[in-house]
């Protein structure tokens, strides 16, 4: 069906022919009547077509000001050209209702949810929409439906503990601080995986950030290394991050972490995910879904990892290092 302007042009053309056949000009009123007879069906049909064209692919970002959130969004768009809309919840945090309404009005076919807040909102209003979810802490704590596809944010627990065993053959016990609200499921899987490679995980659960100090008192005297994980309760403020590193340093306990930013605090060993690779994975899933094909695996682990190590810090602590493992290192921290 053509546009309204095309309908008017068609009407004029038909009316000219009609006028010639009748040997006189049609009245303006008759002309308007004829045009309306063509326009009205066109308008109704265009509304129907617009309703059918509703959909597309929406990027829903928890907060674009977070570097890794904006980075994965950029990579996703560079590898998938079907994005029709982008929404930043972070800029609408005072009132999400307008965001909810705009998403419902759009009724997207696919939502790429970046971060936990975006996934919670998408799940709430998605209906039959397919959701791709990434960069959320511990995806296992959320309800994952048959229409949800996950690119996990964490390096798989087994990969971590195998690397710890490979790089540090004399380390037998590793301590973890965590909150049950955010990492209960993850911690359970870590304990099971670590037993298979001969490492004992000793965990201390906390419910409030003010418990960090006492938990460290109980934990650090019983472990060879401390594993700092992504937990919003444990890492709720800079003071708690500094306390963890200060206490570990005083006791010559190496800190293993998940993010390169902790090198500035004195982390000895970091295994982090590669954000660009995760963005490409999410884009590939979107391509499959848009083509009505099933992606390979509803839950995908991050395909790339980045390893950084502070050999000087480890030497200060007297930690024995497997020299053969150094060929796997991406960065040596000075």
Phi, psi and omega in degrees: 000133182283179179283172178299320179299320178294324178297320180294317178300318178297320180297316179300317181297316180293321182291326176297317178297318180296321181294319179298320180295327182265354176072020179202161179282145176282151178289156179300324181295319180293324178298314180297322178297317181295317179299317182297325179296332177273323185288317185303311177299324181296318180297314180297318181293322179296323177298319179296316180296320178298320179297321180289329182279349174304145181137229181083195184240124181251134169263121180246110186254129180298324179189104183294343180287345175282124189306311184292331177292316179290327180295313181292328177295317179297316180294319179302312181293328180290337183248002178215115187265015183260013181291128181251342180201154178224134180227131178254109179293327182305327180274357180235026189293339179287329182209105182272352183301316177300326178294314178302315182296316181295325179290318178297319179295321179289323181050060185294154176282325183222137173239124172266106184266120181255111182092159185297318182300319179294320181293319179300316179293316180298317180296326183292325188239006190287329186058248183262011182288140174279138184239130171255129188234131176208166178061036172249148180286121174053080183300338183297339183280355179255155175288122180252113183271177179291345180259010180255136178233129189243134164253104186300146182272337185262145168298134182307139181309318181297322178298316179300307186292328176294321177294320178299317180294320182291314183282325187233079187297339182266354179279122184249330182234136181231129181263147179222132168261134181205162173253137181296328181301321186256333189224023180300310183294317180299316182298319179300319180291325178296315180300316181294317182292320184295326179299329182290337181249009175084023176246136178261125177265126176247116184250152175227115182272139175232158178248338180226151183297332181292351179273354184303312183302309180295323179295321177296322177303317182285328191270312192295332180285353185246002187232160176268336181209159179242129180257108179273116183251169179282101180218118185293343177276312179297319184254043185280349180199156182300326182298326181283324176297312180298321180297317180300311183291323179296315181293318180295319181296320180297329182260007180056043177255119181292143177256122173262136185222178187248355186220138183299334183299337182281358174296329180292340180264347179113020177298139182271330187211128182231127169242111183240159177279157178263110185298319181299318179296321179295321177297321178291323177298315179297320179296321179295320177298317180299321178297317178297313182295321180294333178267010181059036175247152178275126176296160178281101179088122178285330177243114181247131173284153178300131188283336183241146176231159180229125183247126176235144184219141178252091185292327179295317179296318180296322178294320178300323182276351181074030180272123179287133184241137176284107184300326181297335183285344186296340178292345179270355185279135176272330184212134174257119185276130179266000000 
